[in-house]
């Protein structure tokens, strides 16, 4: 598994769960799901850091 496959893994799994081919539209839907997943993760981490300080 390459680094890019590891980074794109959440979007790929969401697409598979929804029954959508992850590369059907040049990966745009997979990229959108990855953006949402990583946005939530980063916002949670930032909130945790700010709450701890």
QUIPE-V617763 format. One record per pair of residues at least 12 apart in sequence whose C-alpha atoms are under 10 Angstrom apart, sorted by the first residue. I is the first residue (numbers start at 1). J is the second residue. Records with the same first field share a line. If there is no record, write none. Layout:
BEGIN
I=J + J
END
This chain:
BEGIN
7=34 + 38
8=22 + 27 + 30 + 31 + 33 + 34 + 35
9=30 + 34
10=30 + 31 + 33 + 34 + 35 + 36 + 37 + 38
11=27 + 28 + 29 + 30 + 31 + 32 + 33 + 34 + 35 + 36 + 37 + 38
12=27 + 29 + 30 + 31 + 33 + 34
13=30 + 33 + 34
14=29 + 30 + 33 + 34 + 37
15=27 + 29 + 30 + 33
16=30
END
